């Protein structure tokens, strides 16, 4: 096998594996209790790309029987410079999590009723929101007067890609080189 071809094959393999394994990022948050205005985050790692839509499935429970609705929840993502959120009532991620209101893009309301239950949907954004670097998924209780809810969430950010660590790509390249050095008999 030609050495030049081996190097090319190793590069293509690393790009193909990285590209195929990283399209669209899904985050899970399990049974988290939040008072009004409280939030939790999950690291998405290093990312690049532009979020074009957000898909969500969540189970919501009103712990206190107050006037909170499932649609009061807020789901979003941020890299600290740009962010996008969906849902909420009278609380917004700019005031709950921080950052200027101009860094946050609102992607619309979410499905949810005043009764406990499971809800899902897909919000297509009016314009894509670019994120790069270390990012996090955010879930917040967006009704500031809420006395407490418990929510489990699966959220997918379409168009956002995980950036493989440089060491992982180097190992793939070395594997390609090592495989190409064997001789046929």
N, C-alpha and C positions, 0 to 999 in steps of 0.2 A: 504494500500500500504506500502511496506517495505521502511523504511527511507533510507537504503543504495541504493535501487533502485532509489528513488527520487533524491538523490544526483548525481547518475550516469546519470540519464535522463537529469537533469539540465545541467550537463557538456557537454553531447553530443549535446543537443539542442543549447547551446551557440557556440560550435565548428561548428556545421552544419550550423547555421544561419550565423555565421561569415564567414565561408568558402564559402558558396553559394553566399553571397552578395558581396564578395570582389574580386572575380577572374577577372583579367584583368581590367585595369584602363583606362577610357576614359576622356579626358580633352577637353574643348571647349574654344576657344578664338574668340571673336566676333570682326568684322570689325576694325582691328588695322592698322593704317598707320605707316610705317617704312621707314626711309631713309636707304641707304646702311650702313651696319654695326650696325644698331640699333636692339634691341631685346626687347621682353616682356616675362614675366613669369606668370605662374599660379601654385599655390600650389597644390600638389597632396596629402598633408598630410603625415602622417607616413606610410611608405611602407616597404615591404619585398618581396623578390623573385628575379627572373632573367628574364630580358626582352629577349624574343626569337624572336619576330618580332614586327614591328610597322605598324599599319594600319592608313591611313590618307585619309581625304576628305577635300578639301579646295577650296575656291572661291578666285581668285586672280585678282587684277586690277592694271594695270600700270597707276599711276596717272599722269605721265608727258610725256608719249610717248617716253621715252628714250629706250635704248637697253636692258632693263631688261627683264628677262624671268621668268615665274612662277616657273621653276625648280631651280631658284637661291635661293628660300626660304630654310631655314633650320628648321627642326623640331627635337626636342630631349627631353631628360630627364636627370636629374642629382640629386645626393644626396650630392654633394659637394666634394665627394671623387672619384666617378665613374660617367661616363656619356656616353650617346650614342646619335649620331645625324645622320640624313639622309638629303640629299640635299646639296645645296650650290654651289657657283661658285668659287670665290677667297677669300671668308671669311669663317673662321672656328670657331666653338664655343670656341675653346681654346683661340683664339685671341679676339673674340667678347665678350664672357661672362667672360672669365678668367679661370685660372687653367692650370696645365701643359698639354702639348699635349698628354702625356702618359696616362692621366686619361680618355681621350675621345676615344671611339670606333666609327669608321665611318661605318655606315650601308648601304651605297650605295646612288645612285642618286634617285631623285623623278621625277614623271611625271609633265610636265609643258611646255607650249609653250610660244612664244613671244606675244601671244594674250590673252586678258582678257578671263577668263572662269573658269569652274569648273574642278577640277582634283582629281583623287583618285588613290590609289594603296596600296600594301602590300609589305613591305620589310622584308624578312626573314633574320635574322642576321646569319653570318657565325659562330659566337660563342655567347652564351648568355652573357648578361651584368648584373651582380648582383648589386642591389641597396637596401639599407636599411636605415631606419631613415627618417627624413624629406626630401622630394624630391620635385622637381618642373618640370613642363613641360615648354619647352622653344621654342619660335618661333623667328627667326631672319631673316633679309634680308641679304642674303649671297653674294650679289654682291656689293662690297664696293663702287663702283661708281654710284650706283643707286640713282636717284633723288627722288624716292618715290613710294611706292606701298601700297595698302590696301589689307589685307588678313583676311579672316575668316577661322578658322581651327577647325576640329574635329579630334583628334588623339587618337588612342588606343594603349596602351603598353601591349602586350600579355605576360603573365607570371608574371606580377607584381601585387601584392596584397596589398590592404589597410589593415593596422593593426588597428583593433578596439581599441578604447580607453579603458583602464582598467576599468573605471567606467561603460561603456556600458556592458562589460562582467559580472561585478559584479551585475548589475541590472537584467540581464538575469538569473543569478544563483539564486538571491533572488526570482525572479518570480517563478522559478521552485520549490524552497523550500516552498514558500507560497502556491502554488497550491497543494503540496503534504501533507500539514498539515490538509486539510479538511478531515472529516470523512464521510464515507457513513452511511446511516441510514437504 
